[in-house]
Amino acid sequence: MNSRLTVLAVTAVLLAAFAVPALAAPSEATPDVQGISTRALAKARLALLTARSAKAESRRAARTAQAAINTSNDAVKTAGEAKSATAATQATLDSTKVQSAFAAGGVATSSKKFVQLPGGPSVTVSAPPSGLIEVWAQATMSDAGAVSLYEDGQQMLGQNEFEFCVNEESGGSLFAASGIGPPGPATLGTPSPAGFCGTEGAPGSVLLQTTPGSHTYELRYELLECGCAPDVMFSKRLLRVGPRL
């Protein structure tokens, strides 16, 4: 009996001796939890760094894009300002342009007061703040006749009132053919110096005063009483008006 117990006891001790190392050492089939956790943590850290880098890059791209937008907006603004300046400059240049009109055909009148005749000519000009305008005019007349400048339907002041260059109570004339010279058509124009009714050759300018703003100018005509013909024909009629800044 004692021998049997002794054998069992020895067997139990041996079994325990073999079992303890087996429990202490990790089995080849048991996962390395600590290693897996370390690697997972490393990967998570790498992913976090990558995400932060991407976020920083995104912010830089956003700043670059905003800078590009600002530059574009500045360019658009500058272009708009340049366009406005160009338009203003063009408007100023346009306001200084001389307006010209010409009527080649002949028209006649027997009126001894200034009247409108077909073809005018007429022009519309914007007088500057100074109110000064320059006028050039010329016409060919078959006999004694006078030409006067009208503004917006009213005769302008400051024209020649020499008695041989205009009928009594007709106001003033820009120029006229008095009939004192040789018979036949005469081509005369502005200016009309003292004692004369007009200038031969290319017309010169006459400076007149008006109010600032847009005005329409036209030439009107009359038969001078000093002539012998029943009427007078006007042809090749020229009118130029420009603002004097």
C-alpha positions in Angstrom: 0.0 0.0 0.0 2.8 2.4 0.9 4.7 1.5 -2.2 1.6 2.3 -4.3 1.1 5.6 -2.6 4.8 6.5 -3.1 4.6 5.7 -6.8 1.5 7.9 -7.2 3.2 10.7 -5.4 6.3 10.6 -7.5 4.1 10.5 -10.6 2.2 13.6 -9.5 5.5 15.4 -8.8 6.8 14.6 -12.3 3.7 15.6 -14.0 3.7 18.9 -12.1 7.3 19.5 -13.0 6.5 19.1 -16.7 3.3 21.2 -16.6 4.8 24.3 -15.0 7.3 25.1 -17.8 4.6 24.5 -20.4 2.4 27.0 -18.7 5.2 29.6 -18.3 6.4 29.6 -21.9 4.2 31.0 -24.7 2.9 28.5 -27.1 3.8 28.8 -30.7 0.1 28.9 -31.5 -0.6 31.7 -29.0 -0.6 35.3 -30.5 2.0 37.8 -29.4 -0.6 40.4 -28.1 2.0 42.9 -27.0 3.9 42.8 -30.4 0.6 43.2 -32.3 -0.3 46.2 -30.2 3.0 47.9 -30.7 2.9 47.5 -34.4 -0.7 48.8 -34.5 0.3 51.8 -32.4 3.2 52.5 -34.8 0.9 52.3 -37.8 -1.7 54.6 -36.1 1.1 57.1 -35.3 2.2 57.0 -38.9 -1.3 57.5 -40.1 -1.7 60.5 -37.8 1.5 62.0 -39.0 0.4 61.5 -42.6 -3.0 63.1 -41.9 -1.4 66.1 -40.2 1.0 66.5 -43.1 -1.9 66.3 -45.6 -3.9 68.9 -43.5 -0.9 71.2 -43.5 -0.5 70.8 -47.2 -4.2 71.5 -47.7 -3.9 74.7 -45.7 -0.9 75.8 -47.8 -2.8 75.0 -51.0 -5.8 77.0 -49.6 -3.6 80.0 -48.8 -2.0 79.8 -52.3 -5.5 79.6 -53.9 -6.7 82.6 -51.9 -3.6 84.6 -52.8 -4.3 83.7 -56.5 -7.9 84.9 -56.1 -6.7 88.1 -54.5 -4.2 88.7 -57.3 -6.9 88.0 -59.8 -9.3 90.4 -58.1 -6.7 93.1 -58.0 -6.0 92.6 -61.7 -9.7 92.9 -62.5 -9.9 96.1 -60.3 -6.9 97.5 -62.0 -8.2 96.7 -65.4 -11.6 98.3 -64.5 -9.8 101.4 -63.3 -7.7 101.5 -66.5 -10.8 101.1 -68.6 -12.6 103.9 -66.7 -9.6 106.1 -67.1 -9.4 105.3 -70.8 -13.1 106.1 -71.2 -12.7 109.4 -69.4 -9.8 110.3 -71.5 -11.7 109.4 -74.7 -14.6 111.4 -73.5 -12.3 114.4 -73.0 -10.8 113.9 -76.4 -14.2 113.6 -78.0 -15.4 116.8 -76.3 -12.5 118.7 -78.1 -13.3 117.4 -81.6 -14.3 119.9 -84.2 -17.7 119.0 -85.8 -18.0 119.6 -89.5 -20.8 119.6 -92.1 -20.8 120.4 -95.8 -23.6 121.0 -98.3 -22.5 121.0 -101.9 -25.8 121.7 -103.7 -27.0 125.2 -104.5 -30.1 126.7 -102.8 -31.6 130.2 -103.4 -33.5 132.8 -101.4 -35.0 136.2 -102.1 -35.6 136.9 -98.3 -34.0 140.0 -96.9 -34.1 138.4 -93.4 -32.1 135.4 -92.4 -33.8 132.1 -93.2 -33.1 128.4 -93.1 -32.3 126.8 -96.5 -32.4 123.0 -97.3 -29.1 121.2 -96.4 -28.1 123.6 -93.6 -25.5 122.7 -92.8 -25.7 122.2 -89.0 -23.6 120.6 -86.3 -24.1 119.8 -82.6 -21.2 120.6 -80.2 -20.8 120.5 -76.5 -19.3 123.8 -75.4 -16.7 123.5 -72.6 -16.9 125.2 -69.2 -15.2 128.2 -70.7 -18.2 128.7 -73.0 -15.9 129.5 -75.9 -16.3 128.0 -79.4 -14.4 128.4 -82.6 -16.3 128.6 -85.9 -15.2 128.2 -89.4 -17.6 128.8 -92.3 -17.6 129.4 -96.0 -20.0 129.5 -99.0 -20.1 130.4 -102.7 -22.7 133.1 -103.5 -24.1 134.0 -106.9 -24.7 137.6 -105.9 -24.9 139.9 -102.9 -25.8 137.8 -99.9 -25.0 137.3 -96.2 -24.5 134.2 -94.0 -25.2 134.2 -90.2 -24.7 131.7 -87.4 -27.6 130.5 -85.3 -27.4 128.6 -82.1 -30.4 126.5 -81.0 -32.6 128.6 -83.3 -31.3 131.9 -82.1 -28.9 134.3 -83.8 -25.6 134.4 -82.1 -24.2 137.7 -80.8 -20.7 138.9 -81.7 -21.0 138.6 -85.5 -20.1 141.4 -88.0 -22.6 144.2 -88.1 -20.9 146.3 -90.8 -23.6 148.0 -92.8 -22.5 146.5 -96.2 -22.3 143.0 -94.7 -25.9 142.7 -93.4 -29.3 144.2 -93.9 -30.7 146.7 -91.5 -32.2 145.1 -88.4 -30.9 141.6 -89.5 -28.4 141.4 -86.7 -24.9 140.3 -87.6 -23.3 138.1 -90.3 -20.4 135.7 -90.2 -19.5 136.8 -93.7 -21.1 138.2 -96.8 -20.6 139.1 -100.5 -21.6 142.8 -100.6 -21.8 143.0 -104.4 -19.2 145.8 -104.4 -16.6 143.7 -106.2 -16.6 142.3 -109.7 -19.9 140.6 -110.8 -20.3 136.8 -110.7 -20.1 134.1 -108.0 -17.8 134.7 -105.1 -16.5 132.3 -102.5 -16.0 133.9 -99.1 -15.7 132.7 -95.5 -14.7 133.6 -92.0 -13.4 135.8 -90.6 -14.7 139.2 -91.8 -12.1 141.8 -90.9 -13.1 145.4 -90.1 -14.3 147.1 -93.2 -14.6 143.8 -95.1 -17.4 141.3 -95.3 -15.4 138.1 -95.6 -12.1 136.3 -96.4 -11.2 134.7 -99.7 -9.4 131.3 -99.7 -9.4 128.9 -96.8 -11.7 130.0 -93.9 -10.2 131.0 -90.6 -11.7 130.6 -87.2 -13.9 133.1 -85.3 -14.0 132.9 -81.5 -17.5 133.3 -80.0 -18.9 133.1 -76.5 -21.8 130.9 -75.4 -23.0 128.9 -72.4 -21.4 125.5 -71.5 -23.3 122.5 -72.7 -24.6 120.9 -75.9 -25.8 123.3 -78.6 -26.8 122.9 -82.3 -25.4 125.4 -84.7 -26.6 126.2 -88.3 -26.0 128.6 -91.1 -28.9 130.9 -92.3 -29.0 133.1 -95.3 -30.4 136.4 -96.7 -30.3 138.5 -99.9 -28.5 141.8 -99.3 -30.5 144.9 -100.2 -27.4 146.4 -101.9 -27.6 143.8 -104.7 -29.5 144.1 -107.9 -30.5 140.4 -108.4 -34.0 139.2 -107.3 -32.4 136.4 -105.3 -29.0 134.9 -104.4 -27.9 131.3 -104.6 -25.7 129.7 -102.0 -23.6 126.6 -102.7 -20.6 124.7 -101.3 -21.7 125.6 -97.8 -19.2 124.6 -95.1 -19.6 124.8 -91.3 -17.2 123.7 -88.6 -17.6 124.3 -84.9 -15.3 123.2 -82.1 -15.0 123.8 -78.3 -12.2 126.0 -77.1 -10.8 124.6 -73.9 
